[in-house]
Each structure stands twice: as structure tokens, then as C-alpha cells.
Amino acid sequence: MEMNQYLEVFIEESKEHIQSLNENLLLLEKKPHDLSIVNEIFRSAHTLKGMSATMGYEDLANLTHKMENVLDAIRNENITVNPAIIDVVFTAVDHLESMVDSIASGGDGKMDVQEVMKQLLQIEQENGVGSQLAQQESSATVLVQNEVELKQYDEYEQTVIAQSKEQGFECYEFTISLRKDCLLKAARVFMIFDVLEKSGEVIKSTPSVDQLEEEKFDDSFSVTIVTKEPAEDIRKKILKVSEIDQVEVKPVVINQYDNPPQHAEEKVDTQKAKAGAGTADAKNMKDGKAAAQAQKHSAKTIRVNIERLDKLMNLFEELVIDRGRLEQIAKEVNHSELNETVERMSRISGDLQTIILNMRMVPVETVFNRFPRMVRQLARDLKKKINLEIIGAETELDRTVIDEIGDPLVHLLRNAIDHGIETPEERISASKPETGTIQLKAYHSGNHVFIEISDDGAGINHEKVLQKAIAKGVVKAEDAPSMTENQIYNLIFESGFSTADKISDISGRGVGLDVVKSTILSLGGKISVDSREGSGSIFTIELPLTLSIISVMLVEIAKEKYAIPLSSIIETAIIKKSQILNAHNQQVIDYRGKVVPLVFLKDIFDIPTVEHEDDEFISLLIVRKADKIAAFVVDSFIGQQEIVLKSLGNYLKNVFAISGATILGDGQVALIVDCNALIK
């Protein structure tokens, strides 16, 4: 049976169902009497079982079936949910996830699941539902031994049956009834035909093969075969297919009054050809259905290797640079037809650019979704009470960043759980709620995404960190008094640095954080920590969207051109110098009732300029980072433009407040300003 074309869809959908199982089991633990949640869990398990059986992964299907029995008993109120049952079902889900991961990596999905299956069976038996389920299953697969007379078949079919019986074959009509809630009827037909064809020769199907292919039948259909295998053996094979409600077997008999057609030998050859064609039709039906299913899925989504998207992006970057050059030439030539053509090309390439960039973007939800289950398990292991809040899961990041960010976040969360949040007793004694809170938050700011992991736990003892840093030689004793608290806290990212008195196998506050930092830096990001002893800590990760093509405002400072990402800009403004105020040794302006600090880019980047005494006005860019605002002072605005973000290379990667560079249409290089670095 060729099912490889389904494999990617199976893996993807299986992961979605396993994620749904985890999420809903966590909800069920909080609301054990909510049967609507149980029904959602049952549906995910039932669908996963059906898909696994269809794909031939028996271990996966069998374990899901056992889990489904327990869930069915819960929703029928034969079993009352308790933490022990939830733990067993979670263990089963862990095994299912391991099996799917094995299949995704090219394995067969087989593993030893006997222990968890015994636990699931024990839950059934202890609650008196095992015998009920067995009885239901047996009653759903009754073998009915009525006879079918030969005259019900046409002349050709009668000929084949009669000839086959002369050669020692038996003929049976199998009537298969699918469950009312069967999800993929054609897939079940596919598997049943596969079983029957391996056991004998298919003579007839009712409805026809075409109708079965198009799912034009209710819940049952009949297939007649000639075979030398016992009917009971074939019936048992069919019953192994998922979502079968009932199988009836009727032997086809030749009575004395039946009149098989004459010239049987001639007819047999014709009928064999027809039967062969029928079998071929059945195979074509399966192949056609598989192709139709594949087409159906491809209409919704298509999976493309990220390397292909990288190549597409690189080619489009070159196109954007040439587009900018062409636009500049068109302005210089000022030819109406050329201008019109360039304008149209710009619109089309802009649409193409949006599509390419969106293809690479994935919500951080794909990473965040696995954390609630992890937090629950670690909290139970450490006998702590923890509430995980997730905010901004819809925030999108480039796929390459998503693939790399998971492990650093896991490490930071484990640190927060193990050494951040206190035990319930410690929290109560500190006049805190016994349940600690960890918040995982993502949001956009300018051309970056920020991810914050905060907890309301014990925080970090900055004196202890400083003494440890001095002892390890990370900081000189004479430099310590001049260090700010934030500088001290960020020392925990130094290699091998730890303030934990006892290192657990779960984590240690600071252990391995140098690896976290190096991973973030390799992605072009930054990480920092702030903490208040007794109140908690907050780790902030700043990541570039890694959009190679961005919209910017080109500005001029003296004779140099700089690019400010439009995503950071609120608006542009021109004000009189007399409107500049001084507050706390800093120049500020009154912007819509808010005091906004001025940032002079010529001073930041040490640009030599000649200021004209008669300049009465100055140009400003009002920029934002989260809820903080600043005003960048520039000489003039050039205009908006789409530019290609290029790295400065390893030698210049640490240049302050510069995130990259771009090549303009006239061949000049413009530096791209990192607004987030300039807003405090």
C-alpha cells in the first residue's frame, strides 16, 4: 500500500492533535467535570487513532485506542477524573509524541508501550468498564453466516465463481459497515480493498468502484471475492482497520437450480480480464483518491524547504537593488513611458516582496505551545504551584529564528521554575500567594521582536552575584563600586557562572546561560536581565525579524545617508529651535503633552557637521520602542524606500546602534539605524 504521499500530512496533523491533547488535558485538570473538554480530547485521540491505522502504524494506533477507551468511559461518566488518571493519560501522550517524532525522523514509530497500556487497562478494570467495552466491541463485529445465491450475480460473475469453485476456491460476500462518525470513508475503503486483494480476487463491489472512490455511499458496502483463505481469518483482518462497526460474511452458493452459463472456459477468460480490470479499477480508485487527497491538502498548504526560500530571498534582494537603480535612472531620464513602466514594475515587485516575506514568517505560538505542559510537569516534580501566562503568541518571527529560539526559552523557563519561583511554604512566609506566576510575553517593536520571561519569585541577589564575579576574576574588586545593578545582574551570562548553592538536574540559575546568550547572539539578537530580590526577575530577549527587505525612511546628516526602519517611526516633524527645552541635563520637546528626549544622531555617530547660525528649524523623527518614545534629530528627509538589509560582517557586528547597511540605487552605502539601542 503506497501511503508515502500522505506521510508529511500525517506527521503535521498528528503533531497538531498531540498538541491539542496536551492543551485540553491541562484544561481538564483544572475543570475535571467539564465533559465538553473530554469530548475535545476524545475527538483528537479518535482522529489520531484513525490516521495511524490508515498509515499502518499499529503501535501508535493501539496505544491511542487504549487511551480512547479511558476517555470514552470518562465522557460516559463511568470514570471520574482524578490527578492519577490525568498523569497516566499524559504519559500515553508523551509516548505518542515520541512515536510521531520517530516517524518524522524516518523511523517506524515502534516503541515499548506495554507499561502505559497496562496502566490504561487497569484504569478501565478498576472502574468496571473493561468488560463493558469488550462487550461493545464484540457486539459490533458479529459474523452473520447467511447464504447468497449465485443468481444474484450477472452472467460473467457467475462464470468466474463457478470456475473458481471447480478449482477449489470459495466465494464470499463481505458486507462492511463503517461507524457513523467515520472521518475518511474513502481511506477506510482503501485499506479494506488492500486486505481483500491480498487474500483473494475481487469479483464485485456494491456500490461500484467509482462510487466508493467518490464516497457516494452511506455507511456500508459489499465486496465479493474468491479465495482459499478461511472467511473468519479475512473478517478478522478487516476488523483491524479503524472505524469498522460491523462485518457480515455470506458464502455464495451454487444451488441445483442455478444454471451457470455455457462455454464457461471462453467466458472465464473474458471475466478474468474483467475481474482484472475491476481490481485495476480498485487500485486506480486508491491511487486516484490518494492523489485527490494530496491535491486537497496542497490547496491549503504546501511545505517548502527553508533553503529554497533562502535562495528565493537572495535573488529577490538583487532584484530590489536593481529596482532602486532603475527608479533613479527613470527620474534622471524623465521619460513618461519609462516612468510608467518602472512604476508598474515597482508595484508588482512590491506585492511579490510581501508574499516572499510572509512565506517565511511563523507565529511564536508554534514554540510557546509546548511550554504549558513542561511547566506543569516540572512544578509537580518540584512540588511547587506555578501559573504560566502566555501573551502575544500570535507575534510572528522568521522561520529560521523560530527553529533556533526554542532551546534558549526552555532553559530560561526551567531556571525560573527551579530557582526563581519559591515553594508554597516559602511564598506564604514571604506574604506572597502560594501560586507563583511566570509570564511569557512576545511583542513587536520596530524591526525587532522582544520576548520576555518574567517571574514573581525570589529574584537574584546582586551582592552574591558580584562577590562570585570577583572571586572568579570576571570583575576586578576596584571596579565593583562603579557597577550598576543591571550590569551586575548581566554577569550571570558569563561562562560557567552560577550563584546556586546546589545545582539540580533541572537547572541552576546562571548555569548554561552563557550558551543561551551565545545562541541569541548568533541570531543577531541580545539578551538582558533585570531583577529585584524578593520580587522576581525578567529576562528580555531582543531578536531581529531577519526580514532581509524592509521599508525605511532615508535621512541625511551632513553628507551621509542613514536609513531608519519605518516600523519604528510614529511620525516626522519640523520644529523651531525655540521649542527645545532642558530637563535633567537633557534636551527635550513637548510632544502631544509628553516630554520626549532628543537624540542627536550627528553626535551619536560622530559626524562632522557645520551648523548654520541662521537655521531656525530642525527636522525630527518621532520613534518608538514599546511604550518609550524619543525624537531623532536629522538634517533632512530624503524619503521612503524599500531597501535590502545587509550584514556588516564579523568585524563590524558590534557597532553601536547600527543593525546593518544597504546599497542604494546610486551605488552609495547607507547605514541602518538600530532605534531600539538609542531609546532608553
Secondary structure in CASP SS format (residue, H / E / C, confidence):
PFRMAT SS
TARGET T0000
AUTHOR 0000-0000-0000
METHOD secondary structure of the structure
MODEL  1
M C 1.00
E C 1.00
M C 1.00
N H 1.00
Q H 1.00
Y H 1.00
L H 1.00
E H 1.00
V H 1.00
F H 1.00
I H 1.00
E H 1.00
E H 1.00
S H 1.00
K H 1.00
E H 1.00
H H 1.00
I H 1.00
Q H 1.00
S H 1.00
L H 1.00
N H 1.00
E H 1.00
N H 1.00
L H 1.00
L H 1.00
L H 1.00
L H 1.00
E H 1.00
K H 1.00
K C 1.00
P C 1.00
H C 1.00
D C 1.00
L H 1.00
S H 1.00
I H 1.00
V H 1.00
N H 1.00
E H 1.00
I H 1.00
F H 1.00
R H 1.00
S H 1.00
A H 1.00
H H 1.00
T H 1.00
L H 1.00
K H 1.00
G H 1.00
M H 1.00
S H 1.00
A H 1.00
T H 1.00
M H 1.00
G C 1.00
Y C 1.00
E H 1.00
D H 1.00
L H 1.00
A H 1.00
N H 1.00
L H 1.00
T H 1.00
H H 1.00
K H 1.00
M H 1.00
E H 1.00
N H 1.00
V H 1.00
L H 1.00
D H 1.00
A H 1.00
I H 1.00
R H 1.00
N C 1.00
E C 1.00
N C 1.00
I C 1.00
T C 1.00
V C 1.00
N C 1.00
P H 1.00
A H 1.00
I H 1.00
I H 1.00
D H 1.00
V H 1.00
V H 1.00
F H 1.00
T H 1.00
A H 1.00
V H 1.00
D H 1.00
H H 1.00
L H 1.00
E H 1.00
S H 1.00
M H 1.00
V H 1.00
D H 1.00
S H 1.00
I H 1.00
A H 1.00
S C 1.00
G C 1.00
G C 1.00
D C 1.00
G C 1.00
K C 1.00
M C 1.00
D C 1.00
V C 1.00
Q H 1.00
E H 1.00
V H 1.00
M H 1.00
K H 1.00
Q H 1.00
L H 1.00
L H 1.00
Q H 1.00
I H 1.00
E H 1.00
Q H 1.00
E H 1.00
N C 1.00
G C 1.00
V C 1.00
G H 1.00
S H 1.00
Q H 1.00
L H 1.00
A H 1.00
Q H 1.00
Q H 1.00
E H 1.00
S H 1.00
S H 1.00
A C 1.00
T C 1.00
V C 1.00
L C 1.00
V C 1.00
Q C 1.00
N C 1.00
E C 1.00
V E 1.00
E E 1.00
L H 1.00
K H 1.00
Q H 1.00
Y C 1.00
D C 1.00
E H 1.00
Y H 1.00
E H 1.00
Q H 1.00
T H 1.00
V H 1.00
I H 1.00
A H 1.00
Q H 1.00
S H 1.00
K H 1.00
E H 1.00
Q C 1.00
G C 1.00
F C 1.00
E E 1.00
C E 1.00
Y E 1.00
E E 1.00
F E 1.00
T E 1.00
I E 1.00
S E 1.00
L E 1.00
R C 1.00
K C 1.00
D C 1.00
C C 1.00
L C 1.00
L C 1.00
K H 1.00
A H 1.00
A H 1.00
R H 1.00
V H 1.00
F H 1.00
M H 1.00
I H 1.00
F H 1.00
D H 1.00
V H 1.00
L H 1.00
E H 1.00
K H 1.00
S H 1.00
G E 1.00
E E 1.00
V E 1.00
I E 1.00
K E 1.00
S E 1.00
T E 1.00
P C 1.00
S C 1.00
V H 1.00
D H 1.00
Q H 1.00
L H 1.00
E H 1.00
E C 1.00
E C 1.00
K C 1.00
F C 1.00
D C 1.00
D C 1.00
S E 1.00
F E 1.00
S E 1.00
V E 1.00
T E 1.00
I E 1.00
V E 1.00
T E 1.00
K C 1.00
E C 1.00
P C 1.00
A H 1.00
E H 1.00
D H 1.00
I H 1.00
R H 1.00
K H 1.00
K H 1.00
I H 1.00
L H 1.00
K C 1.00
V C 1.00
S C 1.00
E C 1.00
I E 1.00
D E 1.00
Q E 1.00
V E 1.00
E E 1.00
V E 1.00
K E 1.00
P E 1.00
V E 1.00
V E 1.00
I C 1.00
N C 1.00
Q C 1.00
Y C 1.00
D C 1.00
N C 1.00
P C 1.00
P C 1.00
Q C 1.00
H C 1.00
A H 1.00
E H 1.00
E H 1.00
K H 1.00
V H 1.00
D H 1.00
T H 1.00
Q H 1.00
K H 1.00
A H 1.00
K H 1.00
A H 1.00
G H 1.00
A H 1.00
G H 1.00
T H 1.00
A H 1.00
D H 1.00
A H 1.00
K H 1.00
N H 1.00
M H 1.00
K H 1.00
D H 1.00
G H 1.00
K H 1.00
A H 1.00
A H 1.00
A H 1.00
Q H 1.00
A H 1.00
Q H 1.00
K H 1.00
H H 1.00
S H 1.00
A H 1.00
K H 1.00
T C 1.00
I C 1.00
R C 1.00
V C 1.00
N C 1.00
I H 1.00
E H 1.00
R H 1.00
L H 1.00
D H 1.00
K H 1.00
L H 1.00
M H 1.00
N H 1.00
L H 1.00
F H 1.00
E H 1.00
E H 1.00
L H 1.00
V H 1.00
I H 1.00
D H 1.00
R H 1.00
G H 1.00
R H 1.00
L H 1.00
E H 1.00
Q H 1.00
I H 1.00
A H 1.00
K H 1.00
E H 1.00
V H 1.00
N C 1.00
H C 1.00
S H 1.00
E H 1.00
L H 1.00
N H 1.00
E H 1.00
T H 1.00
V H 1.00
E H 1.00
R H 1.00
M H 1.00
S H 1.00
R H 1.00
I H 1.00
S H 1.00
G H 1.00
D H 1.00
L H 1.00
Q H 1.00
T H 1.00
I H 1.00
I H 1.00
L H 1.00
N H 1.00
M H 1.00
R H 1.00
M E 1.00
V E 1.00
P E 1.00
V C 1.00
E H 1.00
T H 1.00
V H 1.00
F H 1.00
N C 1.00
R C 1.00
F H 1.00
P H 1.00
R H 1.00
M H 1.00
V H 1.00
R H 1.00
Q H 1.00
L H 1.00
A H 1.00
R H 1.00
D H 1.00
L C 1.00
K C 1.00
K C 1.00
K E 1.00
I E 1.00
N E 1.00
L E 1.00
E E 1.00
I E 1.00
I E 1.00
G C 1.00
A C 1.00
E C 1.00
T C 1.00
E E 1.00
L E 1.00
D E 1.00
R H 1.00
T H 1.00
V H 1.00
I H 1.00
D H 1.00
E H 1.00
I H 1.00
G H 1.00
D H 1.00
P H 1.00
L H 1.00
V H 1.00
H H 1.00
L H 1.00
L H 1.00
R H 1.00
N H 1.00
A H 1.00
I H 1.00
D H 1.00
H H 1.00
G H 1.00
I C 1.00
E C 1.00
T C 1.00
P H 1.00
E H 1.00
E H 1.00
R H 1.00
I H 1.00
S H 1.00
A C 1.00
S C 1.00
K C 1.00
P C 1.00
E C 1.00
T E 1.00
G E 1.00
T E 1.00
I E 1.00
Q E 1.00
L E 1.00
K E 1.00
A E 1.00
Y E 1.00
H E 1.00
S E 1.00
G C 1.00
N C 1.00
H E 1.00
V E 1.00
F E 1.00
I E 1.00
E E 1.00
I E 1.00
S E 1.00
D E 1.00
D C 1.00
G C 1.00
A C 1.00
G C 1.00
I C 1.00
N C 1.00
H H 1.00
E H 1.00
K H 1.00
V H 1.00
L H 1.00
Q H 1.00
K H 1.00
A H 1.00
I H 1.00
A H 1.00
K C 1.00
G C 1.00
V C 1.00
V C 1.00
K C 1.00
A C 1.00
E C 1.00
D C 1.00
A H 1.00
P H 1.00
S H 1.00
M C 1.00
T C 1.00
E H 1.00
N H 1.00
Q H 1.00
I H 1.00
Y H 1.00
N H 1.00
L H 1.00
I H 1.00
F H 1.00
E C 1.00
S C 1.00
G C 1.00
F C 1.00
S C 1.00
T C 1.00
A C 1.00
D C 1.00
K C 1.00
I C 1.00
S C 1.00
D C 1.00
I C 1.00
S C 1.00
G C 1.00
R C 1.00
G C 1.00
V C 1.00
G C 1.00
L H 1.00
D H 1.00
V H 1.00
V H 1.00
K H 1.00
S H 1.00
T H 1.00
I H 1.00
L H 1.00
S H 1.00
L C 1.00
G C 1.00
G C 1.00
K E 1.00
I E 1.00
S E 1.00
V E 1.00
D E 1.00
S E 1.00
R E 1.00
E C 1.00
G C 1.00
S C 1.00
G E 1.00
S E 1.00
I E 1.00
F E 1.00
T E 1.00
I E 1.00
E E 1.00
L E 1.00
P E 1.00
L C 1.00
T C 1.00
L C 1.00
S C 1.00
I E 1.00
I E 1.00
S E 1.00
V E 1.00
M E 1.00
L E 1.00
V E 1.00
E E 1.00
I E 1.00
A C 1.00
K C 1.00
E E 1.00
K E 1.00
Y E 1.00
A E 1.00
I E 1.00
P E 1.00
L H 1.00
S H 1.00
S H 1.00
I E 1.00
I E 1.00
E E 1.00
T E 1.00
A E 1.00
I E 1.00
I E 1.00
K E 1.00
K H 1.00
S H 1.00
Q H 1.00
I C 1.00
L E 1.00
N E 1.00
A E 1.00
H C 1.00
N C 1.00
Q E 1.00
Q E 1.00
V E 1.00
I E 1.00
D E 1.00
Y E 1.00
R C 1.00
G C 1.00
K E 1.00
V E 1.00
V E 1.00
P E 1.00
L E 1.00
V E 1.00
F E 1.00
L H 1.00
K H 1.00
D H 1.00
I H 1.00
F C 1.00
D C 1.00
I C 1.00
P C 1.00
T C 1.00
V C 1.00
E C 1.00
H C 1.00
E C 1.00
D C 1.00
D C 1.00
E C 1.00
F E 1.00
I E 1.00
S E 1.00
L E 1.00
L E 1.00
I E 1.00
V E 1.00
R E 1.00
K E 1.00
A C 1.00
D C 1.00
K E 1.00
I E 1.00
A E 1.00
A E 1.00
F E 1.00
V E 1.00
V E 1.00
D C 1.00
S E 1.00
F E 1.00
I E 1.00
G E 1.00
Q E 1.00
Q E 1.00
E E 1.00
I E 1.00
V E 1.00
L C 1.00
K E 1.00
S C 1.00
L C 1.00
G C 1.00
N H 1.00
Y H 1.00
L H 1.00
K C 1.00
N C 1.00
V C 1.00
F C 1.00
A C 1.00
I E 1.00
S E 1.00
G E 1.00
A E 1.00
T E 1.00
I E 1.00
L C 1.00
G C 1.00
D C 1.00
G C 1.00
Q C 1.00
V E 1.00
A E 1.00
L E 1.00
I E 1.00
V E 1.00
D C 1.00
C H 1.00
N H 1.00
A H 1.00
L H 1.00
I C 1.00
K C 1.00
END
